[in-house]
Amino acid sequence: MENLELNRLLGGKTMTETMWKCDQVRAGRLYNRMMFDTKEEAMQFAQRMQQMEPDQMFQIEAIEARQVWN
C-alpha cells in the first residue's frame, strides 16, 4: 500500500492491551486521527480511505491503551 507508514513499539516490552492509532495527514498536517482495537481494522480503514482520497498519507502506530485512556 502506497503512502503508508507502520510503526511498532520497540524495546521488546510485553503489552497486555494494545490499540492502533491511524493518523491521516494531508499537506503535512494532521487531518484526522482514528483509534482501532486491531491492526487489521486500522489497515482496512487506511486502505478504504486511500481509495477515496489518494492524496492523503497514513501512519498506523501501535500504542498502549493506557496512553489513550489515562
N, C-alpha and C positions, 0 to 999 in steps of 0.2 A: 504494500500500500504506500503510495507516494505521500509525502508531506506528513509523515507520522513519526513521532519520536517516542520511544518507550523507555521509561526509566524504572529501575527497580531499587528497592532499598538495599544498601550494601552493608557489609560488616558481619555477615553470617548470623545475624540476630534472629532468633525464632520469634515469630509474632503469632499471637493467638487469634487476633482479629485484624484483618486487612481490608481496606476499602481501596477502590481505584478511582482516582481523580482524572477527569478528562477536561483539559483546557482547550478551548477553541480560540485561536489567535488570528486576527485579521489586521494587516498593515502594522504588525509589530505590537499590537495592543490586545489585551485580554478582552475577548468578545463575550464569552460565556464559560461557565465552569459547572460541570455536572459530576455527581458522585455516583458510583456504582458499587454493587456488592461483589461482582466478579470481573475478572479481566476480560472474559468473553463478552459480557454485556457492554463494557466500555469500548471494546474493539468494534462490535456490531454498530454501536451508536456512531462512532467516528467514521466508519465505512459508509453508513447511510447518509450522514451529513456531508461527507466529501463528494458523494454523487450529486447532491443537490447544490452544493456551494464549493466548487473545486478550488476557489481562491483562498480558502481557509487552511491554516496549519493546525495540527492537533498534537497535543502532548498528553500521553497517558502515563500516570505515575502511581505506583503502589504506595499507600500511606497507612499508618496505624490508625485504627478507628478512634482511638483516644485522642489523637491530634485534632480530629474533627469535632468530637462531642464534648471536649473539656471546656 
